[in-house]
Protein backbone atom coordinates (compact mmCIF):
# COMPACT_ATOMS: atom_id res chain seq x y z
CA UNK A 1 0.00 0.00 0.00
CA UNK A 2 1.41 3.35 -1.04
CA UNK A 3 1.34 6.64 0.79
CA UNK A 4 -0.74 9.69 -0.06
CA UNK A 5 1.56 12.70 -0.57
CA UNK A 6 -0.15 16.07 -0.25
CA UNK A 7 1.61 19.04 -1.84
CA UNK A 8 0.33 22.52 -1.12
CA UNK A 9 1.17 24.90 -3.94
CA UNK A 10 3.82 27.57 -3.48
CA UNK A 11 3.15 31.05 -2.24
CA UNK A 12 1.00 33.55 -4.17
CA UNK A 13 0.43 37.23 -3.39
CA UNK A 14 -2.90 36.38 -1.76
CA UNK A 15 -1.61 33.44 0.27
CA UNK A 16 1.06 35.82 1.56
CA UNK A 17 -1.54 38.47 2.50
CA UNK A 18 -4.06 35.96 3.89
CA UNK A 19 -6.75 36.60 1.28
CA UNK A 20 -9.13 33.72 0.57
CA UNK A 21 -8.24 32.42 -2.90
CA UNK A 22 -10.33 29.84 -4.68
CA UNK A 23 -11.13 30.55 -8.34
CA UNK A 24 -8.88 33.63 -8.71
CA UNK A 25 -5.95 32.05 -10.52
CA UNK A 26 -2.92 33.95 -9.25
CA UNK A 27 0.61 32.99 -10.28
CA UNK A 28 3.24 31.91 -7.81
CA UNK A 29 5.42 34.65 -6.38
CA UNK A 30 9.18 34.42 -6.83
CA UNK A 31 9.34 32.86 -3.35
CA UNK A 32 6.53 30.49 -4.33
CA UNK A 33 8.50 29.34 -7.38
CA UNK A 34 11.52 28.65 -5.16
CA UNK A 35 9.33 26.77 -2.67
CA UNK A 36 7.99 24.58 -5.47
CA UNK A 37 11.46 23.82 -6.86
CA UNK A 38 12.70 22.91 -3.39
CA UNK A 39 10.07 20.15 -3.08
CA UNK A 40 11.59 17.98 -5.83
CA UNK A 41 13.98 16.07 -3.49
CA UNK A 42 11.04 15.17 -1.24
CA UNK A 43 9.16 13.62 -4.16
CA UNK A 44 11.94 11.78 -6.02
CA UNK A 45 13.01 8.26 -5.22
CA UNK A 46 9.46 7.09 -4.55
CA UNK A 47 7.22 5.07 -6.87
CA UNK A 48 4.40 7.38 -7.91
CA UNK A 49 1.50 5.34 -9.19
CA UNK A 50 -0.45 8.53 -9.88
CA UNK A 51 0.03 12.29 -9.67
CA UNK A 52 -2.99 14.60 -9.76
CA UNK A 53 -3.18 18.38 -9.60
CA UNK A 54 -5.80 21.02 -9.15
CA UNK A 55 -6.48 22.56 -12.57
CA UNK A 56 -5.49 26.02 -11.32
CA UNK A 57 -2.23 27.47 -12.58
CA UNK A 58 -0.60 27.86 -9.16
CA UNK A 59 -0.98 24.12 -8.51
CA UNK A 60 0.01 23.03 -12.02
CA UNK A 61 3.11 25.25 -11.89
CA UNK A 62 4.04 23.84 -8.47
CA UNK A 63 3.72 20.30 -9.84
CA UNK A 64 5.92 21.18 -12.81
CA UNK A 65 8.62 22.87 -10.74
CA UNK A 66 8.60 20.01 -8.21
CA UNK A 67 9.33 17.56 -11.02
CA UNK A 68 5.90 15.93 -11.26
CA UNK A 69 5.85 15.78 -15.04
CA UNK A 70 2.49 14.65 -16.33
CA UNK A 71 0.42 15.42 -13.24
CA UNK A 72 -3.19 15.05 -14.37
CA UNK A 73 -5.51 17.99 -13.66
CA UNK A 74 -8.53 16.95 -11.58
CA UNK A 75 -11.34 19.48 -11.06
CA UNK A 76 -12.27 17.90 -7.71
CA UNK A 77 -8.91 19.14 -6.32
CA UNK A 78 -10.02 22.76 -6.75
CA UNK A 79 -9.86 24.93 -3.64
CA UNK A 80 -12.94 25.52 -1.45
CA UNK A 81 -15.29 27.95 -3.22
CA UNK A 82 -15.21 30.95 -0.87
CA UNK A 83 -18.19 32.60 -2.57
CA UNK A 84 -18.56 36.22 -1.45
CA UNK A 85 -15.37 35.99 0.61
CA UNK A 86 -13.10 35.51 -2.40
CA UNK A 87 -10.15 37.89 -2.02
CA UNK A 88 -11.16 38.88 1.53
CA UNK A 89 -9.02 38.22 4.62
CA UNK A 90 -10.34 36.67 7.82
CA UNK A 91 -9.34 39.88 9.63
CA UNK A 92 -11.62 41.89 7.31
CA UNK A 93 -14.49 39.42 7.72
CA UNK A 94 -14.18 39.65 11.50
CA UNK A 95 -14.78 43.41 11.35
CA UNK A 96 -18.44 42.73 10.53
CA UNK A 97 -18.74 39.13 11.77
CA UNK A 98 -16.43 38.85 14.79
CA UNK A 99 -17.35 35.24 15.53
CA UNK A 100 -17.17 33.99 11.93
CA UNK A 101 -15.42 30.66 11.34
CA UNK A 102 -15.08 29.12 7.88
CA UNK A 103 -15.32 25.61 9.30
CA UNK A 104 -18.68 26.13 11.01
CA UNK A 105 -20.28 29.14 9.33
CA UNK A 106 -19.42 28.65 5.67
CA UNK A 107 -19.47 31.56 3.24
CA UNK A 108 -22.06 33.82 1.61
CA UNK A 109 -22.79 33.40 -2.11
CA UNK A 110 -20.43 35.16 -4.48
CA UNK A 111 -20.79 36.29 -8.05
CA UNK A 112 -22.62 34.12 -10.58
CA UNK A 113 -21.13 30.65 -10.79
CA UNK A 114 -19.55 30.88 -7.34
CA UNK A 115 -22.24 30.14 -4.76
CA UNK A 116 -19.70 29.16 -2.09
CA UNK A 117 -19.33 25.75 -0.48
CA UNK A 118 -20.00 24.28 2.92
CA UNK A 119 -17.51 21.96 4.64
CA UNK A 120 -19.80 19.06 3.70
CA UNK A 121 -19.71 19.98 0.01
CA UNK A 122 -15.91 20.19 0.04
CA UNK A 123 -15.90 16.88 1.95
CA UNK A 124 -18.00 15.26 -0.78
CA UNK A 125 -15.38 16.28 -3.37
CA UNK A 126 -12.61 14.94 -1.13
CA UNK A 127 -14.48 11.65 -0.75
CA UNK A 128 -14.76 11.33 -4.54
CA UNK A 129 -11.00 11.88 -4.89
CA UNK A 130 -10.20 9.34 -2.18
CA UNK A 131 -12.47 6.73 -3.77
CA UNK A 132 -10.76 7.18 -7.16
CA UNK A 133 -7.28 6.94 -5.58
CA UNK A 134 -7.82 3.64 -3.84
CA UNK A 135 -6.74 1.39 -6.76
CA UNK A 136 -3.63 3.52 -7.44
CA UNK A 137 -2.56 3.39 -3.78
CA UNK A 138 -2.39 -0.39 -4.13
CA UNK A 139 0.33 0.18 -6.77
CA UNK A 140 2.42 2.86 -5.02
CA UNK A 141 2.34 6.43 -3.79
CA UNK A 142 -0.21 8.95 -5.00
CA UNK A 143 0.68 12.64 -5.12
CA UNK A 144 -1.95 15.39 -4.94
CA UNK A 145 -0.97 18.99 -5.66
CA UNK A 146 -3.67 21.33 -4.45
CA UNK A 147 -4.73 23.98 -1.95
CA UNK A 148 -4.66 24.40 1.83
CA UNK A 149 -8.31 24.19 2.82
CA UNK A 150 -9.14 21.44 0.34
CA UNK A 151 -6.18 19.31 1.44
CA UNK A 152 -7.08 19.86 5.08
CA UNK A 153 -10.62 18.58 4.43
CA UNK A 154 -9.23 15.65 2.45
CA UNK A 155 -6.94 14.79 5.37
CA UNK A 156 -9.87 14.82 7.78
CA UNK A 157 -11.87 12.54 5.50
CA UNK A 158 -8.92 10.14 5.00
CA UNK A 159 -8.62 9.87 8.78
CA UNK A 160 -12.35 9.18 9.13
CA UNK A 161 -13.19 12.60 10.58
CA UNK A 162 -16.00 14.99 9.56
CA UNK A 163 -14.95 17.57 6.92
CA UNK A 164 -14.99 20.47 9.42
CA UNK A 165 -12.24 18.75 11.42
CA UNK A 166 -9.85 19.88 8.69
CA UNK A 167 -9.58 22.92 10.95
CA UNK A 168 -7.11 20.89 13.03
CA UNK A 169 -4.47 20.64 10.29
CA UNK A 170 -2.67 23.92 9.53
CA UNK A 171 -0.95 23.66 6.14
CA UNK A 172 1.81 26.00 4.93
CA UNK A 173 2.59 26.91 1.33
CA UNK A 174 5.23 24.92 -0.50
CA UNK A 175 5.09 21.86 1.75
CA UNK A 176 4.72 18.09 1.44
CA UNK A 177 2.66 16.08 3.91
CA UNK A 178 2.36 12.30 3.95
CA UNK A 179 -0.63 10.22 4.93
CA UNK A 180 0.23 6.57 5.46
CA UNK A 181 -1.20 3.57 7.31
CA UNK A 182 -0.31 1.87 10.56
CA UNK A 183 -1.91 -1.43 11.54
CA UNK A 184 -4.36 -0.97 8.68
CA UNK A 185 -5.51 2.49 9.79
CA UNK A 186 -4.82 5.81 8.04
CA UNK A 187 -2.35 8.03 9.93
CA UNK A 188 -0.41 11.24 9.47
CA UNK A 189 3.20 10.18 8.91
CA UNK A 190 4.65 13.64 8.12
CA UNK A 191 3.14 17.12 8.05
CA UNK A 192 4.25 20.47 6.58
CA UNK A 193 7.63 19.15 5.49
CA UNK A 194 10.09 21.34 3.67
CA UNK A 195 13.63 20.39 2.60
N, C-alpha and C positions, 0 to 999 in steps of 0.2 A: 504494500500500500504506500503510495507516494504522499508527499506533503503538499499542502496548499500554501503557496507563497503569495503574499499580498504586497503589492508595490503601490505606495501612494505616489502620485505624480510629483514632480519637482515644483518648486515655488513659482507662483505667479504674483503679479502686483496685488491682486485681491486676496490671495491667501496670506500675503505679507501684512496687508492692512486689516485682515479679519472680516472682509466683506463676504457674505454668502454668495457662492458662485456655483450655479448649476448649469444652465444652458448658455450663459455668456462664455464664449470660447476664447479665453485669453491665452496668449503664448506664455511660455516659460520665461522667467527673468534670466539674466545672465547667471545668477546664483542657482536658479532652478535647473539650468542646463548642466552646470557643474555637478549639482546633486545627482541628476539622472546618470551622467557619465560615471560617477563614483560608485554606482550600484552594480555595475557589470561584474566585478569580482565576487559579489555575493550571489550572483545568479549562474555563474559558469561552474562547470565541473559537476553539475547535477543533470540527471536525465529528465528533460522536460517533455512530458507526454503531450502537453497542450499549453499554449500561451494565448490568453485572451486580453483584450484591452477595451476600455471605454472608447466609443467612437469620437470623443472630443480630442481636439488637437493636442492639448496639454498632456493627455495620457498617451496618445500615439507617439508623440515626440519623446516622452520619457522612455517608452518601450524601445524605440529605435536607439536612443543614446545609451541605454542600458544593455544593448546587444541582443535584444529579443526580436531578431529578424523574423518577420512573418507572423507577428502577433495578430490574431484575428479580431477585428472589431465586433463587439457584442453590445447591442443597444441596451440590454438589461443591466450593464455595468455603468450606465449613466449616473451622475450624481443625483441625489435627492432633489426633486423639483421644489425650490423654495418659494414658488409663487410670487406673491407681492413683496417678499423679503429679498428677492434677488438684488444683489449689489448693496445690501444694507448690513451694517454691523450689528452684533448683539447689543453693544453699548447704545447705539441709536434706537434700537427697538425698545430697550429698557427705559428710555426717556418717556415713552407713552404707555408701555406695558411693563412695569417694573418686575413683575413676577413671571414674565414669559419664559418658557422653556421649550425649545424645539421638540424635545423628546416626549413631552406630555401635551403640549398645546398645539403643535402643528403650525401651519402657516396660512395666511389669508390667500385667496386667489390672486393670481397675477394677471398679466396681459393675456389676450386670447391665445389658447394653446398651452398655457402654463397655469393650470388650476391649483398647483401645489400638491404635495403628497403628505399623507399621514405616515407615521412609523410603520403601520400595518401594510400600507401599500408598498413602501420600500422593502419591507420584509418579504412580501409576496414575490418581488423581483429577485431578491436574494435567494429565496427558496427555489425559484426556477433555475437560477444559475447553478446552485448546489446540486440539484437533481441531474442537470446535464453533465456536470463534472464527474459524477460518480464513476462511470466506466473508465474515464481517462486516469483517474487516481489509482485505479488498479494496475495501470501500466507505468506509472512514474509520477513525478511532481507535476502540478498544474500551477501556472503563474497567472495571476490576475493583476492588471495594471488599471487602477481606477482612482477613486476619490475618497476623501476621509470619511464623510458620514455614511456613504454607501458601504464602504469596507467595514466600518464599525458595526453596522446592522448585519452584514453578512457574517461577521465573526460571532455575534450574538446568536444568530440562527444556527451556525455550525456547531456551537456549543450547547444547543438545545434551549436557549434562552429566548424570551420574547424580544421582538425587534427593538423596543425602547431601551432594552438593557445595553444596546450599543453605546449608551452614554458612559459606560464604565471603561471604555477603551480609547483613550486619547491617542491620536495618530498624527505624527509630524510629517511634513512634506519630505519627499526624497528619502523614504525609508522602506525597508523590507521587513515584513513580519511573517512568521511561519506557524501555521496551524498543523499539528501532527496528531498522532494517536498514541495513547498509552493504555495498555490492557483493554484494547478495543473501544476506548472512548476518545472523542475529540478533545484535544488540549491545546493550549497556547505553548509553543515550544520556544519562540523568540518573538520579541515585540519591539518595534521602532528601531530596528538595527540600521546603523550606518557603518561604513568601513572605518 
